[in-house]
Amino acid sequence: MLNFGDTARLGRRDFLRAGSLALGGLSLPWLLPTASAGTKLSELGKPVTDKAVVFLFMHGGPSQFETFDPKMSAPQEIRSATGEIQTAVPGLTFGTNFPKLAERANRLCVVRSFVPGDANHDIKTIVGRDSHMANLGSAYASAAGSNLPSSGLPTNCVLFPRAVDPNAGPEQKGFGNFVAHGPFPASTAPFQPDGNGSLKSDMKLNVPLARLDDRRAMLSAFDAAKADYDTHFESFDSARQKAFSLLLGNSAEAFDLSKEDAKTVAKYDTEKLYDVTKINKKWNNWKHYTDNAKTLGKLLLLARRLVERGAGFVTVTTNFVWDMHADVNNATMTEGMGYMAPPFDHAVSALLDDLKERGLEDKVLLVACGEMGRTPRINKNAGRDHWGNLGPLLLAGGGVPGGAVIGKSNASGGEPASDPVKVQNLIGTIMHTLFDTGKLRVTRGVSRELQQLADYAPIRGLGG
C-alpha cells in the first residue's frame, strides 16, 4: 500500500506505480474517453438498462420461518419460534421481529419457494465454482465497464463492516468468496473500500478512505515527487493529475458518509436499536452480532450513495450472523433473531423509504437472501440447522411488483409446494434488471459466461 502520509518515503518506483493506478480497474488508457457528469452508460452504447442492484447477503443462512414464512399452523417444533405479525398485505404475515417491513409489505415481493440448492456456507449467486468463481457484479462490470467514465466510480463494489467502521472485525473468509472475478477480467473484481487491500499487481487501488480524503498529504506527495523527478513529469503529468483528481474528487466523495446529511444518517442508524454491550458473550459470534448492529444501517446508506451515483452492483454483507444452531458459536433462534432482525428490519426499511423519496425506487432492485435456509424442525438446543431445500428470499424495487408472494412452501416449510425458484432464476432476474438482454446478445465482445447468465429465465411472476 502506498503511504501518502509520508512523502519522504514516496520513492520513484512508488510514484511511477501510482501514476498507473486504478480505482477498481481505472487505468490511464481508460482515461482517454470523456463523458459529462450524469451521462448514462446506456447513452455510451453499453448494453445496460441503467438500473442497479443492491445485493444484501444474509451471511450464515437465515431461517424462512422466523423471517417471512412463519407457518404458525404447523406443530410447535416447526412453526416460527418468534410468532408472527400481520403485514400491510391482507393474509401475509412475517415473523414478529419485522414490524417495520410488515408495514411496508405492499412494496415488497416475498418468495416462499426459493431453493438455494445445498446447505453449504457459500454465496449461491456466485458465477461458477472453484477457479471460475466470480462475484455476480464482475459479470455486470465485464459489459458495463469497471468504472464510470464521468467520475471514475467503480461500477461493482462490495461493502463489509469495515467500510463504515474501522474498528469492526475483518471480513470472514472461507465461507464464500465475495471478491473473486473468476472468468472475467481482473479489473471487474469488486472494489472493497475498507482499507484491507493494497495496490496490487493489477494496479487496483484499495486504500483507507482517510488517505483518499487527505488532499494535503496527496498534494505534498506530488510536490515532493516533482522536485525530485521533474523530467519524468513532462510526458505524463496531465494524465496522472487527472487520475488523482478522480480519486480525490467525486469517486472518493461517494464513499464518505460524512458528506451525507446528518438527518439521513440518523434515519439509517441501527446502533441505537439496542445496547450492544448486553449481547451474550457466551456465543463465539457475539462480535459479529455487535458489528452487524453497529454497521448494517450505514452499509446500506453507503450502498444507496453508490447506486445513486451510478454504481450498478453493490454487495452488502456482515459476518456470519444468521447461523443459529444454538451451539457454542451461535445463538438460539429466539435470542439470535433478537440480535439480527431489528437492524435488518430498520435498515432495509430506511433504504426503501430513502430510495422512494429520491425517485430511485424503480431504478434500484434490492435482493436479500442467504446461502441457505433452516431445518423445518427446531433442534434440541432451540436452534435450527442448515437446510438447502428452501430458504427466504426478499425482493423490492427495480420494477418488481409490491405486495406479491411468489410460490408457497409445503406444510413443514421445508420444500416448495408450488413454483420452485432456483438460484438460476434469481440470477436471471438480476441480469434482466441490469441488462438490455436483446442488445447484449448482439454486442461484440460479450463473454460466453455473461451471455449464459443473461439467458437464465427470470423468476416467474415478476415480469421481464
RODO-2510 file (C-alpha; in nm, 4 decimals, decimal comma):
residues 464
     n   res          X          Y          Z
     1     m     0,0000     0,0000     0,0000
     2     l     0,1297     0,3417    -0,0857
     3     n     0,1851     0,5644     0,2151
     4     f     0,0657     0,9063     0,1012
     5     g     0,1005     1,0387     0,4539
     6     d     0,4793     1,0083     0,4492
     7     t     0,6045     1,1997     0,1464
     8     a     0,9692     1,1447     0,2336
     9     r     0,9255     0,7718     0,1725
    10     l     0,7491     0,8074    -0,1625
    11     g     1,0162     0,6724    -0,3939
    12     r     1,0408     0,6846    -0,7709
    13     r     0,9079     0,3321    -0,8135
    14     d     0,6065     0,4030    -0,5890
    15     f     0,5304     0,7226    -0,7727
    16     l     0,5572     0,5656    -1,1156
    17     r     0,3256     0,2899    -0,9969
    18     a     0,0830     0,5473    -0,8588
    19     g     0,0733     0,7151    -1,1961
    20     s    -0,0748     0,3996    -1,3427
    21     l    -0,3038     0,3127    -1,0545
    22     a    -0,6659     0,2197    -1,0908
    23     l    -0,9700     0,2578    -0,8715
    24     g    -1,1486    -0,0724    -0,9214
    25     g    -0,9943    -0,1053    -1,2646
    26     l    -0,9312     0,2620    -1,3513
    27     s    -0,6249     0,2817    -1,5747
    28     l    -0,4695     0,5508    -1,7891
    29     p    -0,5894     0,4094    -2,1226
    30     w    -0,9401     0,4284    -1,9783
    31     l    -0,8960     0,7991    -1,9106
    32     l    -0,8887     0,8886    -2,2793
    33     p    -1,2675     0,8732    -2,3373
    34     t    -1,4631     1,1549    -2,1782
    35     a    -1,8208     1,1796    -2,0588
    36     s    -2,0022     1,4629    -1,8884
    37     a    -2,1406     1,4223    -1,5374
    38     g    -2,4696     1,2351    -1,5384
    39     t    -2,4083     1,0601    -1,8685
    40     k    -2,5748     0,7197    -1,8532
    41     l    -2,3899     0,4060    -1,9570
    42     s    -2,6696     0,3199    -2,1992
    43     e    -2,6074     0,6548    -2,3703
    44     l    -2,2489     0,5452    -2,4277
    45     g    -2,3623     0,2336    -2,6109
    46     k    -2,3379    -0,0087    -2,3190
    47     p    -2,5979    -0,2914    -2,3246
    48     v    -2,7381    -0,1916    -1,9845
    49     t    -3,0692    -0,0622    -1,8504
    50     d    -2,9133     0,1973    -1,6159
    51     k    -3,0740     0,0196    -1,3223
    52     a    -2,8765    -0,1047    -1,0220
    53     v    -2,8832    -0,3959    -0,7776
    54     v    -2,8109    -0,3852    -0,4059
    55     f    -2,7457    -0,7446    -0,3021
    56     l    -2,7890    -0,7761     0,0757
    57     f    -2,6335    -1,1074     0,1691
    58     m    -2,7690    -1,2516     0,4944
    59     h    -2,4490    -1,4333     0,5803
    60     g    -2,4940    -1,7554     0,7764
    61     g    -2,8248    -1,8743     0,6369
    62     p    -3,1449    -1,7113     0,7693
    63     s    -3,4488    -1,9136     0,8716
    64     q    -3,7506    -1,8974     0,6450
    65     f    -3,9814    -1,9493     0,9453
    66     e    -3,8707    -1,6636     1,1691
    67     t    -3,8450    -1,4225     0,8762
    68     f    -4,1141    -1,4296     0,6064
    69     d    -4,2954    -1,7657     0,6258
    70     p    -4,3931    -1,8266     0,9914
    71     k    -4,6078    -2,1402     0,9419
    72     m    -4,7979    -2,0809     1,2642
    73     s    -5,0492    -2,3565     1,1838
    74     a    -4,7689    -2,6154     1,1964
    75     p    -4,6690    -2,8040     1,5146
    76     q    -4,4663    -2,6142     1,7738
    77     e    -4,1360    -2,7743     1,6772
    78     i    -4,1802    -2,6478     1,3191
    79     r    -4,3510    -2,3109     1,3330
    80     s    -4,1781    -1,9798     1,3965
    81     a    -4,0239    -1,9653     1,7420
    82     t    -4,0882    -1,5899     1,7476
    83     g    -4,4522    -1,5935     1,6401
    84     e    -4,5989    -1,3879     1,3564
    85     i    -4,7155    -1,0357     1,2804
    86     q    -4,9764    -0,9248     1,0279
    87     t    -4,8406    -0,7150     0,7415
    88     a    -4,9966    -0,4406     0,5326
    89     v    -5,0922    -0,7107     0,2803
    90     p    -5,4061    -0,8993     0,3933
    91     g    -5,3267    -1,2606     0,4787
    92     l    -4,9487    -1,2134     0,4643
    93     t    -4,7582    -1,2491     0,7899
    94     f    -4,3921    -1,2107     0,8874
    95     g    -4,2006    -1,3077     1,1992
    96     t    -4,2769    -1,0714     1,4866
    97     n    -3,9290    -0,9150     1,4757
    98     f    -4,0043    -0,7330     1,1469
    99     p    -4,2719    -0,4715     1,2280
   100     k    -4,1310    -0,2006     1,0003
   101     l    -4,1057    -0,4290     0,6987
   102     a    -4,4545    -0,5574     0,7791
   103     e    -4,5799    -0,2010     0,7409
   104     r    -4,4068    -0,1804     0,4016
   105     a    -4,5087    -0,5244     0,2752
   106     n    -4,7059    -0,3670    -0,0095
   107     r    -4,3681    -0,2590    -0,1505
   108     l    -4,2022    -0,5986    -0,1056
   109     c    -4,2006    -0,9215    -0,3012
   110     v    -4,1613    -1,2332    -0,0867
   111     v    -4,0525    -1,5592    -0,2476
   112     r    -4,1631    -1,8565    -0,0397
   113     s    -4,0420    -2,1256    -0,2780
   114     f    -3,6735    -2,0309    -0,3153
   115     v    -3,4423    -2,3331    -0,3374
   116     p    -3,0785    -2,2465    -0,2505
   117     g    -2,9751    -2,5924    -0,3724
   118     d    -2,7497    -2,7078    -0,0909
   119     a    -2,6743    -2,6346     0,2727
   120     n    -2,3170    -2,5138     0,2282
   121     h    -2,1839    -2,1824     0,3529
   122     d    -2,1195    -2,0151     0,0175
   123     i    -2,2821    -1,7291    -0,1661
   124     k    -2,5040    -1,9028    -0,4210
   125     t    -2,5222    -1,6202    -0,6727
   126     i    -2,1526    -1,6609    -0,7435
   127     v    -2,0785    -1,7463    -1,1047
   128     g    -1,9416    -2,0994    -1,1303
   129     r    -1,7219    -2,2715    -0,8775
   130     d    -1,3540    -2,3225    -0,7938
   131     s    -1,1179    -2,1289    -1,0233
   132     h    -1,4121    -1,9862    -1,2199
   133     m    -1,5888    -1,8461    -0,9156
   134     a    -1,6876    -1,4825    -0,9569
   135     n    -1,8959    -1,2214    -0,7806
   136     l    -2,2053    -1,1567    -0,9924
   137     g    -2,1077    -0,7902    -1,0039
   138     s    -1,7998    -0,8878    -1,2036
   139     a    -2,0286    -1,0226    -1,4740
   140     y    -2,2029    -0,6851    -1,4790
   141     a    -1,8779    -0,4867    -1,4897
   142     s    -1,7462    -0,7001    -1,7747
   143     a    -2,0020    -0,5377    -2,0072
   144     a    -2,0817    -0,2119    -1,8281
   145     g    -1,7172    -0,1238    -1,7662
   146     s    -1,5287    -0,1253    -1,4390
   147     n    -1,5633     0,2489    -1,3790
   148     l    -1,7964     0,5312    -1,4734
   149     p    -1,6322     0,7499    -1,7392
   150     s    -1,7649     1,0700    -1,5807
   151     s    -1,6351     1,0164    -1,2267
   152     g    -1,4172     0,7073    -1,2066
   153     l    -1,6623     0,5495    -0,9601
   154     p    -1,6347     0,1681    -0,9600
   155     t    -1,9438     0,0032    -1,1043
   156     n    -1,9026    -0,3069    -0,8844
   157     c    -1,8430    -0,2745    -0,5077
   158     v    -1,8550    -0,4987    -0,2016
   159     l    -1,9171    -0,3499     0,1423
   160     f    -1,8043    -0,5238     0,4600
   161     p    -1,8439    -0,3707     0,8103
   162     r    -1,5007    -0,2061     0,7971
   163     a    -1,6176     0,0048     0,5029
   164     v    -1,8037     0,2200     0,7577
   165     d    -1,6342     0,1285     1,0877
   166     p    -1,2556     0,0764     1,1021
   167     n    -1,2963    -0,0926     1,4409
   168     a    -1,5180    -0,3690     1,3048
   169     g    -1,3811    -0,7162     1,2508
   170     p    -1,2334    -0,8137     0,9139
   171     e    -1,4426    -0,9948     0,6569
   172     q    -1,4800    -1,3635     0,7297
   173     k    -1,3092    -1,5738     0,4663
   174     g    -1,3588    -1,9364     0,3752
   175     f    -1,7399    -1,9191     0,3582
   176     g    -1,7915    -1,7706     0,0147
   177     n    -1,5543    -1,5607    -0,1960
   178     f    -1,7192    -1,2208    -0,2312
   179     v    -1,4373    -1,0556    -0,4262
   180     a    -1,3413    -1,3159    -0,6879
   181     h    -1,3657    -1,2168    -1,0542
   182     g    -1,3431    -1,5698    -1,1957
   183     p    -1,3559    -1,5861    -1,5772
   184     f    -1,3979    -1,2100    -1,6080
   185     p    -1,1087    -0,9588    -1,6295
   186     a    -0,9275    -0,8763    -1,3074
   187     s    -1,0399    -0,5145    -1,3397
   188     t    -1,4022    -0,6275    -1,2836
   189     a    -1,3359    -0,7572    -0,9313
   190     p    -1,5461    -0,5710    -0,6727
   191     f    -1,3907    -0,2600    -0,5263
   192     q    -1,3584    -0,3033    -0,1489
   193     p    -1,3426     0,0375     0,0243
   194     d    -1,2290    -0,0740     0,3689
   195     g    -0,8512    -0,0437     0,3541
   196     n    -0,7898    -0,4182     0,3805
   197     g    -0,6369    -0,4492     0,0357
   198     s    -0,3314    -0,2958    -0,1213
   199     l    -0,2046    -0,1642    -0,4538
   200     k    -0,1736    -0,4968    -0,6286
   201     s    -0,0083    -0,6136    -0,9476
   202     d    -0,3272    -0,5456    -1,1431
   203     m    -0,2990    -0,1815    -1,0258
   204     k    -0,6302    -0,1772    -0,8416
   205     l    -0,6253     0,0781    -0,5626
   206     n    -0,7639    -0,0161    -0,2230
   207     v    -0,6611     0,2320     0,0460
   208     p    -0,8293     0,3648     0,3614
   209     l    -1,0783     0,6418     0,2959
   210     a    -0,8971     0,8774     0,5293
   211     r    -0,5960     0,8662     0,2989
   212     l    -0,8046     0,9175    -0,0114
   213     d    -0,9567     1,2224     0,1519
   214     d    -0,6256     1,3620     0,2780
   215     r    -0,5785     1,6047    -0,0093
   216     r    -0,2989     1,7920     0,1636
   217     a    -0,0859     1,4789     0,2026
   218     m    -0,1501     1,3816    -0,1573
   219     l    -0,0529     1,7247    -0,2873
   220     s     0,2603     1,7174    -0,0737
   221     a     0,3462     1,3820    -0,2235
   222     f     0,3106     1,5267    -0,5718
   223     d     0,5237     1,8289    -0,4811
   224     a     0,7983     1,6123    -0,3364
   225     a     0,7952     1,3831    -0,6366
   226     k     0,8008     1,6750    -0,8768
   227     a     1,1004     1,8243    -0,7065
   228     d     1,2975     1,5025    -0,7493
   229     y     1,1643     1,3755    -1,0784
   230     d     1,0827     1,6807    -1,2884
   231     t     1,2000     1,5142    -1,6033
   232     h     0,9560     1,2272    -1,5605
   233     f     0,6547     1,4569    -1,5266
   234     e     0,6944     1,6251    -1,8637
   235     s     0,5407     1,3388    -2,0574
   236     f     0,2665     1,2159    -1,8296
   237     d     0,1850     1,4751    -1,5637
   238     s    -0,1512     1,5760    -1,7084
   239     a    -0,2897     1,2237    -1,7317
   240     r    -0,1700     1,1325    -1,3847
   241     q    -0,3065     1,4516    -1,2388
   242     k    -0,6420     1,3573    -1,3883
   243     a    -0,6225     1,0107    -1,2372
   244     f    -0,5544     1,1506    -0,8916
   245     s    -0,8197     1,4203    -0,9259
   246     l    -1,0719     1,1469    -0,9934
   247     l    -0,9554     0,9582    -0,6878
   248     l    -0,9819     1,2686    -0,4724
   249     g    -1,2973     1,4043    -0,6286
   250     n    -1,6398     1,2562    -0,6989
   251     s    -1,5355     0,8954    -0,6630
   252     a    -1,3898     0,9315    -0,3131
   253     e    -1,6765     1,1564    -0,2052
   254     a    -1,9258     0,8797    -0,2770
   255     f    -1,7677     0,6598    -0,0099
   256     d    -1,7594     0,9330     0,2555
   257     l    -2,0623     0,9229     0,4849
   258     s    -1,9561     1,2486     0,6487
   259     k    -2,0788     1,4160     0,3280
   260     e    -2,4296     1,2831     0,3920
   261     d    -2,6971     1,4891     0,5659
   262     a    -2,6900     1,4144     0,9406
   263     k    -3,0662     1,3597     0,9498
   264     t    -3,0385     1,0928     0,6809
   265     v    -2,7546     0,9202     0,8650
   266     a    -2,9715     0,9167     1,1776
   267     k    -3,2588     0,7552     0,9880
   268     y    -3,0352     0,4646     0,8885
   269     d    -2,8692     0,4265     1,2301
   270     t    -2,9048     0,0711     1,3616
   271     e    -2,6645     0,1012     1,6540
   272     k    -2,9316     0,2827     1,8569
   273     l    -3,1742    -0,0111     1,8434
   274     y    -3,0325    -0,1949     2,1444
   275     d    -2,7402    -0,1879     2,3831
   276     v    -2,4736    -0,3951     2,2092
   277     t    -2,2822    -0,4342     2,5368
   278     k    -2,5621    -0,6645     2,6517
   279     i    -2,5121    -0,9152     2,3712
   280     n    -2,4470    -1,2506     2,5360
   281     k    -2,0746    -1,3242     2,5091
   282     k    -2,1267    -1,6944     2,5676
   283     w    -2,1685    -1,7184     2,1898
   284     n    -1,8416    -1,7078     1,9975
   285     n    -2,0073    -1,4983     1,7297
   286     w    -2,1021    -1,2168     1,9673
   287     k    -1,8578    -0,9807     1,7951
   288     h    -2,0311    -1,0445     1,4644
   289     y    -2,3682    -0,9628     1,6212
   290     t    -2,2160    -0,6402     1,7530
   291     d    -2,0652    -0,5418     1,4175
   292     n    -2,3944    -0,6131     1,2425
   293     a    -2,5889    -0,3906     1,4808
   294     k    -2,3368    -0,1085     1,4563
   295     t    -2,2812    -0,1099     1,0800
   296     l    -2,5729    -0,2534     0,8818
   297     g    -2,7620     0,0746     0,8526
   298     k    -2,4538     0,2684     0,7477
   299     l    -2,3617    -0,0014     0,4975
   300     l    -2,6993     0,0291     0,3272
   301     l    -2,6707     0,4075     0,3312
   302     l    -2,3323     0,3771     0,1632
   303     a    -2,4855     0,1388    -0,0906
   304     r    -2,7529     0,3987    -0,1667
   305     r    -2,4886     0,6669    -0,2167
   306     l    -2,3076     0,4427    -0,4643
   307     v    -2,6072     0,3380    -0,6738
   308     e    -2,7369     0,6952    -0,6732
   309     r    -2,4080     0,7995    -0,8335
   310     g    -2,4148     0,5261    -1,0951
   311     a    -2,2674     0,2074    -0,9458
   312     g    -2,4536    -0,0889    -1,0927
   313     f    -2,3917    -0,3713    -0,8457
   314     v    -2,3254    -0,3340    -0,4733
   315     t    -2,2895    -0,6341    -0,2431
   316     v    -2,3527    -0,5668     0,1271
   317     t    -2,2693    -0,8245     0,3927
   318     t    -2,1873    -0,8531     0,7580
   319     n    -2,0129    -1,1548     0,9030
   320     f    -2,1789    -1,4916     0,9539
   321     v    -2,4588    -1,3692     1,1768
   322     w    -2,7682    -1,5613     1,0632
   323     d    -2,6271    -1,9042     1,1602
   324     m    -2,8457    -2,0027     1,4567
   325     h    -2,7610    -2,3597     1,5560
   326     a    -2,7712    -2,2751     1,9288
   327     d    -2,4237    -2,4196     1,9726
   328     v    -2,1014    -2,2759     2,1114
   329     n    -2,0763    -2,0294     1,8216
   330     n    -2,4348    -1,9325     1,7509
   331     a    -2,7362    -1,8175     1,9497
   332     t    -3,0759    -1,9839     1,9720
   333     m    -3,3466    -1,8878     1,7265
   334     t    -3,5265    -1,6501     1,9618
   335     e    -3,2137    -1,4864     2,1027
   336     g    -3,0405    -1,4738     1,7651
   337     m    -3,3408    -1,3152     1,5950
   338     g    -3,3460    -1,0595     1,8740
   339     y    -2,9949    -0,9589     1,7680
   340     m    -3,0341    -0,9859     1,3931
   341     a    -3,3879    -0,8876     1,2996
   342     p    -3,4076    -0,5327     1,4449
   343     p    -3,1066    -0,3996     1,2462
   344     f    -3,2275    -0,5727     0,9296
   345     d    -3,5856    -0,4538     0,9752
   346     h    -3,4779    -0,0961     1,0432
   347     a    -3,2011    -0,0642     0,7836
   348     v    -3,3943    -0,2189     0,4950
   349     s    -3,6987    -0,0059     0,5766
   350     a    -3,4827     0,3064     0,5839
   351     l    -3,3324     0,2143     0,2475
   352     l    -3,6741     0,1555     0,0912
   353     d    -3,8030     0,4896     0,2171
   354     d    -3,4889     0,6719     0,1078
   355     l    -3,4972     0,5262    -0,2429
   356     k    -3,8630     0,6196    -0,2798
   357     e    -3,8055     0,9761    -0,1603
   358     r    -3,5206     1,0153    -0,4102
   359     g    -3,7170     0,8766    -0,7030
   360     l    -3,4961     0,5675    -0,7203
   361     e    -3,7462     0,3019    -0,6155
   362     d    -3,7949     0,1642    -0,9663
   363     k    -3,4287     0,2060    -1,0594
   364     v    -3,2747     0,0026    -0,7767
   365     l    -3,3527    -0,3636    -0,7113
   366     l    -3,2901    -0,4831    -0,3568
   367     v    -3,2206    -0,8551    -0,3231
   368     a    -3,1951    -1,0060     0,0264
   369     c    -3,1192    -1,3722     0,0902
   370     g    -2,8603    -1,6013     0,2444
   371     e    -2,6744    -1,9082     0,1299
   372     m    -2,9367    -2,1491     0,2648
   373     g    -3,2436    -2,1784     0,4816
   374     r    -3,3024    -2,3580     0,8103
   375     t    -3,4340    -2,7002     0,9068
   376     p    -3,8097    -2,7432     0,9432
   377     r    -3,7683    -2,8691     1,2976
   378     i    -3,6094    -2,6773     1,5807
   379     n    -3,3212    -2,8775     1,7271
   380     k    -3,2860    -2,9889     2,0888
   381     n    -3,0917    -2,6724     2,1760
   382     a    -3,3638    -2,4387     2,0437
   383     g    -3,1790    -2,3619     1,7216
   384     r    -3,2181    -2,4629     1,3595
   385     d    -2,9565    -2,6286     1,1401
   386     h    -2,8544    -2,5938     0,7737
   387     w    -3,1175    -2,6630     0,5083
   388     g    -3,0693    -2,6295     0,1326
   389     n    -3,4151    -2,7239     0,0059
   390     l    -3,5838    -2,3954     0,0963
   391     g    -3,4734    -2,0518     0,2124
   392     p    -3,6088    -1,6968     0,2403
   393     l    -3,5797    -1,4505    -0,0479
   394     l    -3,6927    -1,0886    -0,0371
   395     l    -3,7059    -0,8515    -0,3353
   396     a    -3,8030    -0,4863    -0,3571
   397     g    -3,7889    -0,2053    -0,6108
   398     g    -3,6383    -0,2308    -0,9550
   399     g    -3,9789    -0,2772    -1,1114
   400     v    -4,0799    -0,5940    -0,9216
   401     p    -4,4425    -0,5984    -0,8047
   402     g    -4,5029    -0,4870    -0,4475
   403     g    -4,7226    -0,6849    -0,2108
   404     a    -4,6545    -1,0027    -0,4080
   405     v    -4,5906    -1,3534    -0,2790
   406     i    -4,4202    -1,5881    -0,5245
   407     g    -4,4786    -1,9580    -0,4652
   408     k    -4,5579    -2,1323    -0,1404
   409     s    -4,3893    -2,3857     0,0833
   410     n    -4,5258    -2,7221     0,1905
   411     a    -4,6815    -2,7907     0,5303
   412     s    -4,3443    -2,8416     0,7008
   413     g    -4,1868    -2,5332     0,5437
   414     g    -3,9001    -2,7404     0,4082
   415     e    -3,9842    -2,7804     0,0380
   416     p    -4,1625    -2,5784    -0,2317
   417     a    -4,5275    -2,6705    -0,2703
   418     s    -4,5519    -2,4666    -0,5903
   419     d    -4,3485    -2,2576    -0,8319
   420     p    -3,9952    -2,3554    -0,7216
   421     v    -3,7489    -2,0714    -0,7723
   422     k    -3,3892    -2,1763    -0,8264
   423     v    -3,0687    -1,9765    -0,7975
   424     q    -3,0523    -1,9577    -1,1778
   425     n    -3,3922    -1,7833    -1,1760
   426     l    -3,2685    -1,5295    -0,9241
   427     i    -2,9597    -1,4658    -1,1375
   428     g    -3,1847    -1,4342    -1,4428
   429     t    -3,3950    -1,1721    -1,2634
   430     i    -3,0840    -0,9755    -1,1702
   431     m    -2,9443    -0,9959    -1,5240
   432     h    -3,2741    -0,8833    -1,6791
   433     t    -3,2806    -0,5934    -1,4350
   434     l    -2,9283    -0,4794    -1,5195
   435     f    -2,9080    -0,5523    -1,8907
   436     d    -3,0944    -0,4911    -2,2104
   437     t    -3,0646    -0,8606    -2,2913
   438     g    -3,1589    -0,8161    -2,6568
   439     k    -2,8840    -0,5592    -2,7032
   440     l    -2,6457    -0,7734    -2,5019
   441     r    -2,6874    -1,0618    -2,7444
   442     v    -2,5676    -0,8522    -3,0396
   443     t    -2,2936    -0,6626    -2,8573
   444     r    -1,9443    -0,7555    -2,9714
   445     g    -1,7022    -0,8774    -2,7079
   446     v    -1,9615    -1,0098    -2,4642
   447     s    -1,8210    -1,3214    -2,2990
   448     r    -1,9828    -1,6600    -2,3242
   449     e    -2,0156    -1,6701    -1,9441
   450     l    -2,2059    -1,3413    -1,9306
   451     q    -2,4345    -1,4416    -2,2141
   452     q    -2,5128    -1,7684    -2,0350
   453     l    -2,6156    -1,5783    -1,7217
   454     a    -2,8331    -1,3407    -1,9222
   455     d    -3,0086    -1,6390    -2,0811
   456     y    -3,1299    -1,7716    -1,7452
   457     a    -3,5067    -1,7434    -1,7081
   458     p    -3,6136    -1,4801    -1,4521
   459     i    -3,8444    -1,5585    -1,1616
   460     r    -4,1948    -1,6088    -1,2997
   461     g    -4,4455    -1,3532    -1,1854
   462     l    -4,2012    -1,0629    -1,1789
   463     g    -4,2250    -0,9675    -1,5442
   464     g    -3,9266    -0,9292    -1,7764
***
